[in-house]
Amino acid sequence: MTDGHGAVRLVIVDDHPVVRDGLRGMFDLVPDVEVVGEASSGPEAVAVVRNLGPTGVHVVLMDLRMPGGDGVEAIRELRAQGTTPRVLVLTTYDTDRDVRGALEAGADGFMLKDARRDDLVRGVRDVAAGRPVLAAEALAVLAHRSDPTPLLTPREVEVLRVVAAGGTNRAAADRLFVSEATVKTHLLRLYAKLGVGDRAAAVRVGYERGIL
């Protein structure tokens, strides 16, 4: 998810100008991250990503609660349009509703604004590389949900079903009409959500929780 020079192309979304300025200043000091756009609301974020084109953005750093339109709706819109940027949520809110809403909408990661600079930079890099990023607070929310069913998207459930039937990544890609890289990304996300580290454990938990 990076260009030929390895730079992560980042869009910063937050309704507070001082926060955007601070984040831009921080990432301007990171040689392998390039801030290519900013937005102050969810709808503006969708427009910025659209204007930059299908390969113009690698990661959207998304706030959740913004007066002009929230981040969850923006994530849903980006996913509905089939746009490719990863979305890393950066927010002050860590309630069950916020974590669930963001992940169900299709966010690739969830971090809090009190994260250390190095952790945030690493989070952007990891999300750009297709690795899920979940703050400890978000993992705690997921681990203590009253609903035992994990927050898998319909596509992640489809991938898990192919895996449970013994299918390879290639088989899942062919069935879902996506690339193997996309299948790997779905697997990484569902591993994180299920709290497992491999295919066998994911299938086992899937059966235990009634997903399969």
N, C-alpha and C positions, 0 to 999 in steps of 0.2 A: 504493500500500500504506500510505497514511497516512490519518488521520481528517480530518474537515472543517477542523480547525484546523492541519493540517499536522504534528502531533506523531507521531513514530515511537514506537509502543508496544513496549517491549522487555522480554524475559524473560532473566534472567541465570542461567546454569547452570554451577556449579562446585562441587566437593566441599569446597573450602576456604573457610570463612566469611570469613576476612580478605580473600581475593580478591574474593568477592562484595561485601563491604562497600566495598572500594576502588573497584570498578567502579561500584557504585551511587552512591558519593560523586562520582565523576567525571562520570557522566551526569546527576546531579542539577543540575550546573552548566551543562548543555547545554539551552538553552531549547526546542529542537524535538525532544527525546527524553524520553520518560516511561517510567521503569522501573515496569512493572505487575506483576512477579512474579519470584520467585527459586526455584531448585531446586538440590539438592545431588547429584542423580544423574539418569541418563537416564530411568528410569521415573517419577521425580517430575516431571521436565520435561514428559513426555507428559501427565501428569495435570493439571499447571498449565495447559498450553495448552488441554486439553479443558475445564477448568472455566471458563476465561476466554471460551470461545465462539469461533465461527468468525471473528469480526472483532475479537476482543479483543486479538490479538497481531499485530504486523507483523514483528518480527524476534526470533529466538531466538539468543542469544549462547552457543554451546555448547562446553564443554570436551569432550575426547575420553575420557581415561582416568579413570574414577571408580569407586571400590570398589563403590558401590551399583548399578552398571549403566552401561555406557559410552555415550558420545555417539553412536557409529556406529549402535548398535542403536536408540537413541532417534530418530535421523534416519529410519531405515528405518520405524519405527513411525509417525512423523508422516506420512510420505509414504504409507504403506499406508492410513492413515485418511483420506487426502485433505485434511488440514488445510492451510491456506493460508500460514502464516508462512514467511518466508524463514529460512534457517538460516545463520548465520555462525559457523564454527568458530574458536575462540580457544584455542590450545593451546601447550604448550612443545615438542611433538614434530613433527618435520618429515621423518620417514623416508618412504620410498616407500610402505610399508604404511599409514601414517597418512593421507597425502595421498590415496592411491588409495581407501582404505576410506571416507573421508568423502565424497569426490566421487561415488563409485559409489553410495553410500547416498542421495545426493540433496542434499548440501550446496550452498549457493549461493555460498559464499565460504570462504576459508581464510586465517587470519592467525595470527601467533605472538604470544605474550604479551610479547615484548620490543618490540612495535610502539610507536611514539610515540603519545601521547594524540591528537593531531590526526589521525593516520592511522587510528586505531581509530574515532574519531567519524565520519570520512569514510567508512570501510568500512561502518559501520552504515547511514549515509544511503544509500550506493550500493546496498547489498543491498536495502534497503527499496524503492528505486526500480527494482529489477529489473536492476541492473547487476552483473555478476559481479566478485568481488573475490578475487584470488589473490596472496598474498605472493610476493616474489621467490624465496624458498626453495622454495615449492610449485611455482612455474613451472619452477624448475631441476630438480626431481624429475621433473616431467612431461616435460621436454625430454630427459632422459637415461635414460628407461625402456628396459629391454632389450626389452620388448614394444612393437613399433612401433604397435600399434593404440591410438588415443586412448581416453580414458575416457568415451565417449559413452553415455548411458543409452539404453534401447530407444526411448523417446519422442523423444529428440534425433535418433536415427538415422531415425525415421519422418519427422520434420520435414525433415531433410537430403534424404531421398529425394524428398519432394514438391518441394523447391527444385530438386533436380537435374533433375526432369522439367519444369521451367519454371513450376511452380505459384507463386502468390502467397501472401502471408500469409493472406489470406482463404480461399484454397483449402485450405491446410494446416489452418486452424481448422475448416473445414467437415468435412474428412476425419477429423480427430481428435476432433471434438465438444468443442472448447475455444474460448476467446476468442482474438481476434487478439493481445491483450496477452500471453497465455500463450505463443503462438507466438513473439512477439518475444523473450520471456524465454528460451525454449529456444534461439533463434538466438544470442543474446548469450552464453549459456553454451557452446554448441558452438564459437563463434568463439574464445572464450578458450582452450578445451581444444585446439583445432586450431592455435592461434597465428596466426589470420588476422583480417582486418578487414572482409571483405565476403562476400556470397553466392557470387560467382564463385570466389573463392579457397577457400572452404569446400568447394565441389563438387570443385574440382581436387584438393585434399588428400584428400577422401573417396575419390576414384577411385584416387589414388596409394597409399593405405594399405589398399585393399581393403574399405572400409566399404560402398561402393556397388557 
